[in-house]
Amino acid sequence: MSYTVEQLVAVNPYNPDILPDLENYVNEQVSSQTYSLNANLCLLRLYQFEPERMSTQIVARILIKALMAMPAPDFSLCLFLIPERVQMEEQFKTLIVLSHYLETARFRQFWDEAAKSRHILEVVPGFEQAIQAYAVHVLSLTYQKVPRSVLAEAINIEGLSLDKFLEHHVANSGWVTEKTQNKGQLIILPSTEFNHPELKKNTADGIPLEHITRILPILG
């Protein structure tokens, strides 16, 4: 009987015999631009039990895919399972720095570092697009209107490529562009409860009183 990798992970996650299947699955995720955090965490746990079988190439690919999943905390979850001695290798120190830049929204530093580390990152297709999507997500939490120059720096795109990027989002994401007095360009982002606080619902209104009365004795 043949099993999918997810079924193998669910049935016997601590069996080292599935380690080659999980490694192949990481490469499959890279080539098919898919992603399975559960399978990758399972592989990292097995590496803890079988450290002599660890492939640093596979671990690097797992971490790059985890970076691409931001704002999900997958990178930290994966890093927690990687021994410190491995984290001290140059490629992993680079990935940790890149993660820090993304978490702190220092996109200019991120793209500068990524350019110097292209040999590490280019093995995983779709990386730039995933980080650009994350940068747009961060901007949409912060801005109602974002200057073209700020967007360009965050997503590392300029000129005609940026024009095409804007056209796509105007057509598909509800963005609106407008000219400024000094012939610049502003991008008006869709309203959310984050960039328009008045849209935020009162969370207290959404918690039934009986739930609160159940919680209080537990907290006490």
N, C-alpha and C positions, 0 to 999 in steps of 0.2 A: 504494500500500500504506500502511495506517495503522499507526502505531507507538504503543505506550504511552510515557509520559514516561520510565519506567525503561529502556525499550529505547533511546530516544534518548540518554539519559545514558550507557548502556553502550557504544553504537556510536560516538558522536561527542561526547564531553563538552566539547570545546574549540571547538565550532562556535557562533559567536554567533547563528546563525539560529534556534537552539532557545531563545534567551533568552525570547521571549514565551510559549512553551509552559511554560517553567519558572515564570515569574511567575504564569501562570494556575493552574498546579499548586499553588503556595503558597496562593492564594485557595481552591482546591478543598480543600486540606488543612484550612483554617480552617473552611469551611462544613460539611465532612463529618466533622470531628473525626478525621481520619487524620493520618499523619505519615510523611515520608520524609527522613531525614537526608541520604542520598546525593544526592538531587535538589536539596536546599537548599544543600548544600556546592558542588555543581556550579554553581548559579546565582551564589553568592557569588564563585567563582573567575572566572566570566565577567564579573562586574561589575569585577573587578580589571583585566581586559583592555579593558573598555568602560565606563570610569568615568562617561562622560557619559550613559550609559543607566541608571544606577543609580536605582532607586526606593527612597527611604528608608522609605516606607510598607511595601513588601514586606520590606525588611531587618528592620524592627521586628517584623513578623509572624513572620519566621523565628526571631528571637531569643526571642520569647515562646513559640513552640512548642518551642524548645530548652530553655527553663526548665522547661516542663511535662514534659520527658523526664528530669529529674533522678530518681535519682542518676547517670545517665549523664553523661559529660563533654561533651555536645553543645554547650552554651553556649560553653565555652572554644574548642572546635573552630571554631565559627562566628565568634566574635569575632576569632580570629586572622586571618581572611580579610577583615575589615572595616577600611578605612583609619582611621588615628588621627583624622584631621580629621572623619570621620563620627562616630566614637565620642564626640567632644566635643559633639555636639548634645545638647540637654537630654533628649530621650526616651531616648537611648542611655545617657547617664550614669545615668539613673534605673534602667534595666534592669540595668546593671552593679552598681549598689548593691543591687538586689533579689537578684541572683545571689550577691553576697557574703554577704548575710544568710542565704540558704538554705544556702550551703556551710558556714557557721559555726553553723547551727541556731539563729539568733536570730530565732525565729518571731514574737515580739511586734513587734519592729522591722520585720520583713518586712510583716506585715499592716497596720501603721500606714502604712508607705510606700506599700503597694499601694492603700490607701484613698484616698490623696492623688493617686494616678496612675491612677485608674479609667478616665479617658478614653483612656489608652494601652492598658490591658489588656482592657477589656470588648469590644473588637472580636474577640477570640478566645474562642469559647465553650469551656467546660470547664476554664478556667484554674484557678479556685478548687479544683475537685474534684481536679485533677492535683496541685496543691501540697498539698492535704490528704492525699492518698495518700502523697506524699513525706514529709510530717511524721510520719505513722503509721509509715512505714518506718524513719525515724530513731529514733523512740521505741522501736520493737521491737528495735533494735540495742543500746539502752541500758538499758532497764527490763525487769524481770520483772513488776513491778507499778507501774502509773502512777496517780497521783492524778487524780481527775476534773478538778481545776483546771489541772493541767499539760497534760492532753489538750486541754481547752477552749482554752487559750492557744495551743497549737501549731496547732490546726486552725481557730481563730477561729470557734467555734460555741458557743453557750450555750443554756440553758433546754431547751424542748421539742425544738428542733432537735437538740440534743446527745443527748437521750434517744432520738430516732429513729435517730441515727447509731450509738449504742451498741447498740440493739436489732438493727440490721442486722448489725453485726459479731459480736454474740453468736450470731446465727443462722447467719452465713456464714463467719466467720473464726476461730472457736474461742476468742473472747474470753469471759471470765467476769467478772462484777462481784460485788463483796462490800462490805458496809457496814463502816465503821471505827467505833471506839469513840466518836468525837465526831460520829457521824451523817453522816460524809462518805462518799465512795464511792471504791473502788479498782478499777482495771481490771487483771485478770490477763491478760497477753499470752501467746500460745503460746510454748513453749520453743524456742529456737534455739541454735546454737553460739556466738552472739554474746552473748545475755543469760544463757546458762547455759554458762560456759566449760568445764564438765566434759563437755559434749557434743562439744566440738571434737575432731576426729580429729587424731592426730599426723601432720602432713604428711610427715614423714620416712618413715613407714611406707608411704606411698603412692607413693614414688619408687623404682623398681627400682634395684638396685645398679649394673647395667650402664649405666643412663642417667647416673648420677653419674660413673662412670669415663670416660664419653665426654666429659662436660662439663669435667672437671678439666683435661685437656690444652689445651682451647680457652681456658680462663681463664688458663692458664699462659702 
